[in-house]
Amino acid sequence: MNSTTPAYLAFAHLIIDDLELADGTRITSRLGGAGTYAALGMSLASAPDAAALTCGVGTDLPQAHRAWLHASGIDTTALVARGPHTPRSRVVYHADGSRTETPSYGHDHFAGMAPAVKDIPVEWRQIAGV
């Protein structure tokens, strides 16, 4: 592996979550999504090598979230700005332990931010796993 190629690549969504807990507590603008969690796990398992994440994001992706990804050993080179809005979801946790998740910008927007093979840098041919 060369020093510019991450060890592993998470091929899934990054989402900004607005949470509502069963007791009514609201927590907004939390970094989430399957891609974020997968990339974090890959980074922990592959340290000191970096992991990476690819998917569509918006130009509104907070710099603090991008900085957290970098500090966690996650390369963000393949996060591709595809419009003004990063996928965002409202997640409501219910007293019975279930939850509902609704994309804030609609299902079409969410689908349009899905990862794409064309977004993976060509120089990353040596990735150990996706």
Buried (B, 14 or more C-beta within 10 A) or exposed (E): EEEEBBBBBBBBBBBBBBBBBEEEEEEEEEBBBBBBBBBBEBBEEBEEBBBBBBBBBBEEBEEEBBEBBEEBBBBBBBBBEBBEBBBBBBBBBEEEEEEEEEBBBEEEBBEEBBBBEEBBBEEBEEBBEB
